[in-house]
Amino acid sequence: MKSSFKIGDYVTWNSEAGHVSGTITKIHTKDFDYKGYIHHATPDDPQYEIKSSKTDHIAVHKGGALKKGHQ
Protein backbone atom coordinates (compact mmCIF):
# COMPACT_ATOMS: atom_id res chain seq x y z
CA MET A 1 0.00 0.00 0.00
CA LYS A 2 1.70 3.19 -1.15
CA SER A 3 1.46 6.37 0.87
CA SER A 4 -1.15 8.85 -0.22
CA PHE A 5 -0.04 11.39 2.39
CA LYS A 6 2.86 13.82 2.31
CA ILE A 7 4.50 16.26 4.71
CA GLY A 8 2.25 19.27 5.16
CA ASP A 9 -1.01 17.37 4.58
CA TYR A 10 -3.80 18.20 7.01
CA VAL A 11 -5.32 14.96 8.34
CA THR A 12 -7.83 13.74 10.93
CA TRP A 13 -7.90 10.58 13.06
CA ASN A 14 -9.82 9.07 15.93
CA SER A 15 -8.35 9.00 19.42
CA GLU A 16 -9.62 8.19 22.89
CA ALA A 17 -10.62 11.87 23.11
CA GLY A 18 -12.59 11.81 19.83
CA HIS A 19 -11.67 13.21 16.43
CA VAL A 20 -8.30 14.93 16.29
CA SER A 21 -6.71 16.85 13.44
CA GLY A 22 -3.26 18.06 12.59
CA THR A 23 -0.50 18.38 10.03
CA ILE A 24 1.94 15.67 8.97
CA THR A 25 5.46 16.75 9.95
CA LYS A 26 7.50 13.61 9.25
CA ILE A 27 7.18 10.30 7.39
CA HIS A 28 9.01 7.20 8.66
CA THR A 29 9.78 4.41 6.20
CA LYS A 30 11.83 2.19 8.53
CA ASP A 31 11.50 1.11 12.16
CA PHE A 32 12.13 3.92 14.62
CA ASP A 33 12.18 4.60 18.36
CA TYR A 34 9.68 7.20 19.58
CA LYS A 35 9.32 7.90 23.29
CA GLY A 36 10.90 4.56 24.17
CA TYR A 37 8.77 2.42 21.85
CA ILE A 38 9.80 0.84 18.57
CA HIS A 39 7.33 1.70 15.80
CA HIS A 40 7.43 -0.51 12.73
CA ALA A 41 7.38 1.12 9.32
CA THR A 42 8.42 0.27 5.76
CA PRO A 43 8.38 2.21 2.49
CA ASP A 44 5.13 0.39 1.61
CA ASP A 45 3.58 0.87 5.07
CA PRO A 46 4.99 4.10 6.54
CA GLN A 47 4.17 5.74 9.84
CA TYR A 48 3.42 9.44 10.08
CA GLU A 49 4.23 12.00 12.76
CA ILE A 50 1.39 14.50 13.04
CA LYS A 51 1.34 17.71 15.07
CA SER A 52 -2.08 18.36 16.57
CA SER A 53 -3.75 21.53 15.37
CA LYS A 54 -5.03 22.27 18.91
CA THR A 55 -1.97 21.43 21.02
CA ASP A 56 1.72 20.82 20.48
CA HIS A 57 1.12 17.06 20.90
CA ILE A 58 2.81 14.82 18.34
CA ALA A 59 0.98 11.62 17.37
CA VAL A 60 2.33 8.70 15.33
CA HIS A 61 -0.04 6.72 13.10
CA LYS A 62 -0.09 4.46 10.07
CA GLY A 63 -1.88 5.70 6.98
CA GLY A 64 -4.89 3.44 7.56
CA ALA A 65 -5.81 5.46 10.66
CA LEU A 66 -5.70 8.81 8.84
CA LYS A 67 -8.12 10.68 6.60
CA LYS A 68 -7.39 13.84 4.66
CA GLY A 69 -9.08 16.76 6.37
CA HIS A 70 -9.92 20.37 5.67
CA GLN A 71 -8.47 23.27 7.61
N, CA, C and O of each residue as an XYZ file, in Angstrom:
284
protein
N       0.845     -1.176      0.000
C       0.000      0.000      0.000
C       0.891      1.240      0.000
O       1.587      1.493      0.983
N       0.882      1.995     -1.053
C       1.705      3.188     -1.153
C       1.055      4.343     -0.401
O      -0.168      4.440     -0.304
N       1.900      5.204      0.120
C       1.455      6.366      0.875
C       0.682      7.326     -0.018
O       1.092      7.617     -1.142
N      -0.430      7.807      0.491
C      -1.150      8.852     -0.225
C      -1.057     10.161      0.541
O      -1.731     11.135      0.202
N      -0.219     10.186      1.578
C      -0.039     11.387      2.388
C       1.381     11.906      2.222
O       2.309     11.144      1.952
N       1.532     13.210      2.389
C       2.856     13.815      2.310
C       3.009     14.840      3.435
O       2.024     15.243      4.054
N       4.241     15.254      3.692
C       4.495     16.260      4.712
C       3.717     17.519      4.363
O       3.720     17.972      3.218
N       3.054     18.073      5.364
C       2.246     19.274      5.165
C       0.766     18.988      4.987
O      -0.057     19.898      5.087
N       0.412     17.709      4.719
C      -1.011     17.370      4.579
C      -1.730     17.550      5.906
O      -1.190     17.229      6.965
N      -2.943     18.061      5.840
C      -3.804     18.204      7.012
C      -4.679     16.955      7.081
O      -5.398     16.642      6.132
N      -4.616     16.241      8.213
C      -5.321     14.964      8.345
C      -6.124     14.923      9.639
O      -5.904     15.728     10.543
N      -7.056     13.980      9.719
C      -7.829     13.739     10.932
C      -7.705     12.268     11.297
O      -7.420     11.428     10.445
N      -7.922     11.963     12.588
C      -7.899     10.581     13.058
C      -8.712     10.508     14.336
O      -8.997     11.523     14.972
N      -9.080      9.292     14.698
C      -9.821      9.065     15.932
C      -8.851      8.761     17.063
O      -7.870      8.042     16.873
N      -9.129      9.308     18.232
C      -8.346      9.000     19.417
C      -9.311      8.731     20.559
O     -10.527      8.798     20.380
N      -8.773      8.427     21.725
C      -9.622      8.192     22.889
C     -10.449      9.439     23.196
O     -11.537      9.342     23.763
N      -9.936     10.602     22.825
C     -10.616     11.871     23.114
C     -11.573     12.285     22.000
O     -12.184     13.350     22.083
N     -11.716     11.459     20.954
C     -12.590     11.810     19.832
C     -11.773     12.115     18.592
O     -10.626     11.686     18.473
N     -12.369     12.863     17.665
C     -11.671     13.213     16.426
C     -10.599     14.256     16.704
O     -10.833     15.238     17.409
N      -9.426     14.027     16.141
C      -8.296     14.935     16.293
C      -7.809     15.277     14.889
O      -7.957     14.480     13.963
N      -7.230     16.465     14.737
C      -6.707     16.853     13.437
C      -5.340     17.501     13.610
O      -5.000     18.011     14.678
N      -4.575     17.466     12.539
C      -3.256     18.060     12.586
C      -2.556     17.954     11.247
O      -3.145     17.549     10.245
N      -1.295     18.323     11.254
C      -0.498     18.380     10.032
C       0.654     17.383     10.109
O       1.353     17.302     11.119
N       0.841     16.628      9.034
C       1.945     15.667      8.973
C       3.264     16.430      8.931
O       3.464     17.308      8.092
N       4.168     16.076      9.864
C       5.460     16.751      9.946
C       6.625     15.856      9.545
O       7.703     16.351      9.218
N       6.416     14.546      9.568
C       7.504     13.614      9.248
C       6.908     12.290      8.793
O       5.850     11.882      9.271
N       7.590     11.621      7.869
C       7.177     10.304      7.389
C       8.311      9.328      7.653
O       9.445      9.555      7.229
N       8.005      8.237      8.358
C       9.007      7.204      8.663
C       8.795      6.008      7.745
O       7.678      5.507      7.621
N       9.866      5.550      7.103
C       9.777      4.406      6.195
C      10.616      3.227      6.680
O      10.782      2.241      5.962
N      11.147      3.330      7.902
C      11.832      2.193      8.526
C      11.546      2.264     10.024
O      11.125      3.303     10.532
N      11.774      1.162     10.724
C      11.496      1.108     12.156
C      12.216      2.249     12.875
O      13.341      2.609     12.528
N      11.545      2.810     13.883
C      12.128      3.920     14.621
C      11.676      3.884     16.074
O      10.637      3.311     16.402
N      12.469      4.503     16.933
C      12.181      4.597     18.356
C      11.533      5.960     18.605
O      12.090      6.996     18.241
N      10.362      5.952     19.224
C       9.682      7.200     19.576
C       9.172      7.070     21.000
O       8.314      6.235     21.287
N       9.698      7.892     21.883
C       9.325      7.902     23.292
C       9.492      6.523     23.936
O       8.667      6.094     24.744
N      10.581      5.838     23.559
C      10.900      4.560     24.170
C      10.211      3.358     23.564
O      10.382      2.244     24.060
N       9.447      3.543     22.519
C       8.767      2.424     21.853
C       9.249      2.315     20.419
O       9.449      3.322     19.740
N       9.433      1.075     19.960
C       9.797      0.842     18.565
C       8.518      0.810     17.736
O       7.610      0.021     17.999
N       8.463      1.672     16.743
C       7.333      1.704     15.801
C       7.822      1.089     14.504
O       8.906      1.419     14.022
N       7.031      0.203     13.945
C       7.425     -0.508     12.734
C       6.882      0.212     11.504
O       5.701      0.550     11.433
N       7.759      0.435     10.550
C       7.381      1.124      9.321
C       8.246      0.603      8.180
O       9.383      0.177      8.387
N       7.694      0.644      6.981
C       8.416      0.269      5.764
C       8.046      1.284      4.684
O       7.101      2.051      4.866
N       8.765      1.306      3.574
C       8.376      2.214      2.490
C       6.946      1.964      2.002
O       6.264      2.901      1.586
N       6.487      0.709      2.051
C       5.127      0.394      1.609
C       4.080      0.573      2.700
O       2.884      0.597      2.409
N       4.510      0.699      3.946
C       3.584      0.867      5.071
C       4.209      1.845      6.083
O       4.588      1.451      7.186
N       4.308      3.125      5.687
C       4.992      4.099      6.537
C       4.173      4.490      7.760
O       2.975      4.216      7.842
N       4.837      5.129      8.697
C       4.172      5.739      9.843
C       4.387      7.246      9.732
O       5.405      7.712      9.220
N       3.410      7.988     10.222
C       3.419      9.439     10.080
C       3.439     10.114     11.443
O       2.716      9.714     12.355
N       4.276     11.148     11.573
C       4.229     12.000     12.759
C       3.333     13.174     12.404
O       3.506     13.819     11.370
N       2.364     13.441     13.287
C       1.393     14.498     13.039
C       1.350     15.425     14.242
O       1.223     14.969     15.378
N       1.456     16.723     13.996
C       1.344     17.709     15.070
C      -0.113     18.140     15.162
O      -0.698     18.604     14.183
N      -0.691     17.983     16.347
C      -2.085     18.356     16.574
C      -2.300     19.831     16.267
O      -1.444     20.668     16.553
N      -3.448     20.135     15.686
C      -3.752     21.530     15.373
C      -4.201     22.301     16.614
O      -4.224     23.532     16.594
N      -4.557     21.598     17.695
C      -5.035     22.274     18.906
C      -3.974     22.365     19.994
O      -4.015     23.272     20.825
N      -3.026     21.434     19.997
C      -1.975     21.427     21.017
C      -0.645     21.193     20.309
O      -0.602     21.071     19.085
N       0.420     21.132     21.066
C       1.725     20.819     20.484
C       1.988     19.321     20.488
O       3.100     18.887     20.190
N       0.966     18.517     20.827
C       1.118     17.065     20.904
C       1.487     16.499     19.543
O       0.948     16.908     18.515
N       2.428     15.539     19.557
C       2.808     14.823     18.338
C       2.259     13.404     18.446
O       2.501     12.709     19.433
N       1.524     12.984     17.433
C       0.976     11.623     17.370
C       1.701     10.883     16.255
O       2.221     11.495     15.322
N       1.727      9.554     16.364
C       2.326      8.702     15.334
C       1.269      7.690     14.913
O       0.731      6.964     15.748
N       0.973      7.641     13.617
C      -0.045      6.722     13.104
C       0.353      6.174     11.746
O       1.133      6.782     11.013
N      -0.199      5.012     11.428
C      -0.090      4.460     10.071
C      -1.166      5.124      9.210
O      -2.135      5.684      9.720
N      -0.974      5.048      7.922
C      -1.883      5.700      6.983
C      -3.321      5.235      7.082
O      -4.240      6.010      6.818
N      -3.537      3.968      7.462
C      -4.893      3.440      7.557
C      -5.737      4.118      8.625
O      -6.965      4.045      8.584
N      -5.087      4.781      9.584
C      -5.810      5.463     10.658
C      -6.125      6.913     10.299
O      -6.852      7.589     11.027
N      -5.584      7.391      9.187
C      -5.701      8.808      8.838
C      -6.664      9.044      7.679
O      -6.830      8.205      6.794
N      -7.288     10.210      7.719
C      -8.124     10.680      6.603
C      -7.710     12.103      6.302
O      -7.405     12.876      7.210
N      -7.699     12.450      5.017
C      -7.388     13.841      4.665
C      -8.514     14.723      5.185
O      -9.697     14.408      5.051
N      -8.107     15.835      5.783
C      -9.082     16.758      6.373
C      -9.038     18.114      5.681
O      -8.287     18.340      4.731
N      -9.864     18.990      6.193
C      -9.924     20.366      5.674
C      -9.651     21.311      6.810
O     -10.220     21.173      7.893
N      -8.776     22.282      6.569
C      -8.471     23.270      7.609
C      -9.509     24.337      7.652
O      -9.417     25.255      8.468
